[in-house]
């Protein structure tokens, strides 16, 4: 998937429309986590430093196609200004006279942030008139929003029909490079670690990865659907009963590649302070909420022996401290595998949170900024926001 990048175009004197993913959590009118903002800084700085005007677009939340102060990007503009250490002009419109005037008045190197693209109903419907209005604000288009690249929206796909050139930013280019390497040319042993609640969310990914991987480690609630399908007792654990036959078929066709938990941390209730035990068979009245210590050892050994590892999804109820141990152990093993020379890729909200909280975010090869987009890419699906860009 070779696309033109920002390094392939001359931005000097150009108005450069940059789609970023500033869909960040806000708290009391301020940015609570700026990971996604910091990830876009190299692209924004490159445009500004090379004499272009960076006209930034993003969505925030789900404001239902009309202005909603709770989802304004104004706090994000203030935070971006601090990180860039230069003035950021915030425009209260996305398109229209206000936006046009702000862009027309911009000088070389200026940075402008437009208001939430989803304040216009034409964004999510990929309305061509809205896409054309966005395109009229710039000369070039740069997509650096991997987290939104799986959506065919006006600011991610439609806009490319209304500008001279459409290229990747540094972040999107890095995502494509690492995820393509995982799919197309992984060094073996290749290990995938999958967790989360539902088999149904990951079944396409499992089916895509199984022919490629040497081992697929399954944790989280989805493991209980597999275990019940194979005849194990699962107590009151979360199980997708309508996916038991699917899980059984996938496991049997995997030819020994799928590794399931050997033991579990269970509790009498879905509560951090509930009575908990370590068991190999989950008894009635108890639910599995994390992988057990023997599984931690087994999963860790497999991950550390790999040359390529991709991880998506927690091993347990990561948001509860007493059931976060399994997920944190995988984060640690990923860092150790990287130190030993493996290429390691992490994606998905809880997996990324574990890597970050453990202080391992600089100790793995790549932390993906897009949960849904990463899953769809690894499933082999076409991402509209990437496909629309100019080929190299």
C-alpha positions in Angstrom: 0.0 0.0 0.0 2.5 2.6 -1.2 1.1 6.1 -1.1 2.7 9.6 -1.6 3.8 11.1 1.7 4.2 14.7 2.9 7.9 14.4 1.9 6.9 13.9 -1.8 5.2 17.3 -2.1 6.3 20.9 -1.8 4.3 22.7 0.8 6.0 26.1 0.6 3.4 28.8 0.1 0.6 26.3 0.1 -2.5 26.0 2.2 -2.2 22.4 3.5 -5.4 20.8 4.8 -4.4 18.3 7.5 -6.9 15.7 8.8 -5.8 14.6 12.3 -7.3 12.5 15.0 -7.9 15.0 17.9 -10.7 12.9 19.2 -9.3 13.2 22.8 -10.9 13.0 26.2 -11.8 16.3 27.8 -12.1 17.0 31.5 -13.3 20.3 33.0 -12.7 22.1 29.7 -9.2 20.8 29.3 -7.5 18.0 27.4 -7.2 15.0 29.7 -4.9 12.8 27.5 -2.9 14.4 24.7 -1.4 11.2 23.2 -3.2 11.7 19.9 -2.3 15.4 19.7 1.4 14.7 20.3 1.3 12.0 17.6 0.4 14.5 15.0 3.0 17.2 15.9 5.7 16.0 13.5 3.4 16.5 10.5 2.1 19.8 11.6 5.6 21.1 12.4 6.9 19.9 9.0 4.3 21.9 7.2 4.8 25.0 9.3 8.6 24.8 9.1 8.7 24.3 5.4 6.6 27.5 4.7 3.1 26.1 4.4 0.0 27.0 6.2 -1.4 24.1 8.3 -5.2 24.1 8.2 -6.1 21.4 10.7 -9.4 19.4 10.7 -10.6 16.8 13.2 -13.8 15.4 14.7 -14.4 15.1 18.5 -17.0 12.8 19.9 -20.5 12.3 18.4 -22.2 15.7 18.2 -25.0 14.4 15.8 -24.3 16.7 12.9 -24.9 20.0 14.6 -22.9 22.4 16.9 -22.6 21.3 20.5 -20.4 23.2 22.9 -19.5 20.0 24.8 -17.6 18.8 21.7 -15.9 22.0 20.6 -12.2 21.8 19.6 -11.5 25.1 21.4 -9.8 23.4 24.4 -7.7 21.3 21.9 -6.6 24.5 20.1 -5.3 25.9 23.4 -3.5 22.6 24.2 -2.0 22.4 20.7 -0.7 25.9 21.1 1.2 25.0 24.2 2.7 21.9 22.6 3.8 23.7 19.5 5.0 26.8 21.4 3.5 29.0 18.7 0.1 30.6 18.1 -2.7 28.4 16.9 -5.7 30.3 15.4 -9.0 28.6 16.3 -11.8 29.1 13.8 -15.4 28.7 15.2 -16.6 27.4 11.7 -15.5 24.4 9.8 -16.4 25.9 6.4 -18.0 29.1 5.3 -17.0 32.8 5.5 -15.2 32.6 8.9 -13.1 29.7 7.8 -12.3 31.2 4.4 -11.3 34.6 5.9 -9.0 32.9 8.5 -7.2 30.9 5.9 -6.9 33.9 3.5 -5.4 36.0 6.3 -2.8 33.3 7.3 0.9 34.0 6.8 3.6 31.5 6.0 4.1 29.0 8.8 0.7 29.7 10.5 -1.3 27.0 12.1 -5.1 27.1 12.0 -7.5 24.6 13.7 -11.1 24.5 12.3 -14.1 23.6 14.5 -15.3 20.0 14.8 -16.0 18.5 11.4 -18.9 16.6 12.8 -20.8 19.8 13.6 -21.8 19.5 10.0 -24.1 16.6 9.1 -22.3 16.3 5.7 -19.2 14.9 7.4 -20.4 11.4 8.3 -22.6 11.2 5.2 -19.6 12.0 3.0 -21.7 14.8 1.4 -19.9 16.0 -1.7 -20.9 19.6 -1.2 -19.4 19.7 2.3 -16.2 17.9 1.0 -15.9 20.4 -1.8 -16.2 23.3 0.7 -13.5 21.8 2.8 -11.3 21.2 -0.3 -11.7 24.9 -1.3 -9.9 26.0 1.8 -6.6 24.4 0.7 -4.2 23.4 -2.1 -3.0 20.1 -0.8 -4.5 17.5 1.6 -2.6 15.4 4.2 -4.3 12.6 6.0 -2.6 11.9 9.4 -5.7 10.5 11.1 -5.3 6.7 11.1 -7.9 6.4 13.8 -10.5 7.7 11.3 -9.1 6.2 8.1 -11.6 3.3 8.2 -14.5 5.8 7.8 -15.5 7.1 4.4 -16.3 10.6 5.6 -16.1 14.0 3.9 -12.8 15.0 5.6 -11.2 11.6 5.2 -12.3 10.4 1.8 -14.6 12.9 -0.1 -12.2 15.8 0.2 -9.5 14.0 -1.9 -11.7 14.6 -5.0 -11.4 18.4 -4.5 -7.7 19.0 -4.0 -4.6 18.9 -6.2 -2.8 16.2 -4.3 -3.6 13.9 -1.3 -0.8 12.4 0.7 -0.1 10.7 4.0 1.3 12.4 7.0 4.1 10.9 9.1 1.8 9.2 11.6 -0.4 7.5 8.9 2.7 6.5 6.9 4.2 4.9 10.0 0.9 3.0 10.8 0.7 1.6 7.2 4.4 0.6 7.3 4.2 -1.3 10.6 0.9 -3.0 10.0 1.8 -3.9 6.4 5.0 -5.5 7.7 2.9 -7.6 10.2 0.6 -8.8 7.5 2.9 -9.2 4.6 6.4 -9.9 5.8 6.5 -11.0 9.5 9.7 -12.5 10.8 9.0 -15.8 12.6 8.1 -16.9 15.2 5.1 -14.6 14.7 2.8 -14.4 17.7 -0.6 -12.6 18.0 -2.1 -11.8 21.4 -5.8 -11.1 21.4 -8.1 -10.2 24.2 -11.3 -8.3 24.9 -14.9 -9.2 25.6 -16.3 -10.8 22.4 -15.2 -13.5 20.0 -17.6 -11.9 17.5 -15.5 -8.6 17.5 -12.3 -10.5 16.6 -13.4 -13.5 14.6 -12.5 -12.0 11.2 -9.1 -11.0 12.7 -8.5 -14.5 14.0 -9.4 -16.0 10.7 -7.0 -13.6 8.9 -4.1 -14.1 11.3 -4.3 -17.9 11.8 -2.6 -18.8 8.5 0.1 -16.3 9.2 1.0 -16.8 12.9 2.9 -19.5 14.7 0.9 -19.0 17.9 -2.3 -17.1 18.8 -2.7 -16.4 22.5 -6.3 -15.7 23.5 -7.2 -14.0 26.8 -10.0 -11.8 28.1 -13.6 -12.7 28.2 -13.4 -14.0 24.7 -11.3 -16.9 26.0 -14.3 -18.2 28.1 -16.4 -18.6 24.9 -13.6 -20.8 23.5 -13.2 -22.7 26.8 -17.0 -23.4 27.1 -17.1 -24.5 23.5 -14.4 -27.1 24.3 -16.3 -28.4 27.3 -14.7 -26.5 30.2 -16.7 -25.0 33.1 -17.0 -21.2 33.0 -19.2 -20.4 35.9 -20.8 -17.0 35.5 -18.1 -15.7 33.1 -19.1 -13.6 30.1 -19.7 -16.1 27.3 -21.2 -15.6 23.8 -23.4 -18.7 23.7 -24.4 -18.0 20.1 -20.7 -18.2 19.1 -19.8 -21.5 20.7 -20.0 -23.5 17.5 -17.9 -20.8 15.7 -15.3 -20.9 18.4 -15.2 -24.7 18.4 -14.7 -24.8 14.6 -12.0 -22.1 14.6 -10.1 -23.8 17.4 -10.2 -27.2 15.8 -9.1 -25.8 12.4 -6.2 -23.9 14.0 -4.1 -27.0 14.2 -2.8 -26.3 17.7 -1.9 -22.6 17.1 -4.5 -21.2 19.6 -3.3 -21.1 23.2 -6.0 -20.6 25.8 -5.6 -19.7 29.5 -4.6 -22.6 31.8 -5.8 -20.9 35.0 -7.8 -17.9 35.9 -8.3 -15.2 38.5 -12.0 -15.5 39.4 -14.3 -13.5 41.6 -17.8 -13.9 43.1 -19.0 -10.7 41.6 -18.0 -8.1 39.0 -16.4 -5.9 41.6 -12.8 -5.0 42.4 -13.2 -5.9 46.0 -15.1 -9.1 45.5 -13.8 -12.4 46.9 -11.3 -13.7 44.4 -9.4 -17.0 43.8 -6.9 -18.5 41.4 -8.4 -21.7 39.8 -7.9 -24.0 36.8 -11.6 -24.8 36.6 -14.1 -22.0 37.1 -16.7 -23.0 39.7 -20.4 -22.1 39.8 -21.0 -18.7 41.2 -17.6 -17.3 40.1 -16.6 -15.4 37.0 -13.2 -15.2 35.3 -11.9 -11.7 35.4 -8.2 -12.2 34.5 -5.7 -14.8 33.4 -4.0 -16.7 36.2 -0.3 -16.8 37.2 0.5 -20.0 35.2 -1.0 -18.5 32.1 1.0 -15.3 32.7 4.2 -17.4 32.6 3.1 -19.3 29.5 2.0 -16.2 27.6 5.1 -14.3 28.6 7.4 -17.1 27.5 5.7 -17.3 24.1 5.8 -13.5 23.6 9.5 -13.2 24.6 10.5 -16.0 22.2 8.8 -14.3 19.2 10.4 -12.2 16.4 7.1 -10.5 15.5 4.2 -9.8 18.0 0.9 -8.0 17.5 -1.3 -7.4 20.5 -4.9 -6.2 20.6 -7.1 -6.4 23.6 -6.8 -6.8 27.4 -6.3 -10.1 29.2 -8.9 -9.3 31.9 -10.9 -6.5 33.4 -8.0 -4.1 33.1 -9.9 -1.1 34.6 -10.1 -2.9 38.0 -6.7 -2.9 39.7 -7.1 -6.4 41.1 -7.7 -7.9 37.7 -5.1 -5.9 35.7 -2.2 -8.1 36.4 -2.5 -10.3 33.3 -2.7 -7.3 30.9 0.2 -5.6 32.6 2.3 -8.8 32.3 1.7 -8.9 28.5 2.8 -5.2 28.3 6.0 -6.1 30.2 6.6 -9.2 27.9 6.1 -7.0 24.8 8.8 -4.6 26.0 11.2 -7.5 26.8 10.5 -9.0 23.4 11.4 -5.7 21.7 14.6 -5.5 23.7 15.5 -9.0 22.4 15.0 -7.8 18.8 11.4 -8.5 18.0 9.1 -6.1 16.1 6.2 -5.4 18.4 2.9 -3.7 17.5 0.2 -2.7 20.1 -3.3 -1.4 19.4 -6.7 -1.1 21.1 -7.6 1.2 24.0 -6.9 -1.0 27.0 -3.7 -2.5 25.4 -2.4 1.0 24.7 -3.4 2.1 28.2 -1.4 -0.8 29.7 1.7 -0.1 27.7 1.4 3.6 28.6 0.7 3.1 32.3 3.5 0.6 32.6 5.9 3.1 31.0 6.6 0.8 28.1 5.3 3.0 25.3 8.8 3.8 24.2 9.9 0.2 24.6 7.8 -1.3 21.9 8.2 -0.9 18.1 4.9 0.7 17.4 1.8 1.8 19.4 -1.1 2.2 17.0 -3.4 5.2 17.4 -6.4 3.5 15.8 -8.3 0.7 17.4 -11.0 0.0 14.9 -8.8 1.0 12.0 -6.0 -1.3 13.1 -8.5 -4.2 13.3 -9.9 -3.5 9.9 -6.4 -3.1 8.4 -5.2 -6.4 9.9 -8.4 -8.1 8.7 -7.3 -7.2 5.2 -10.1 -4.7 4.6 -9.6 -1.6 2.5 -9.5 1.6 4.6 -11.3 4.3 2.6 -9.2 7.2 4.0 -6.0 5.5 2.8 -7.3 4.1 -0.5 -8.3 7.6 -1.6 -4.8 9.0 -1.3 -2.5 9.4 -4.3 -0.4 6.3 -5.0 3.4 6.7 -4.9 
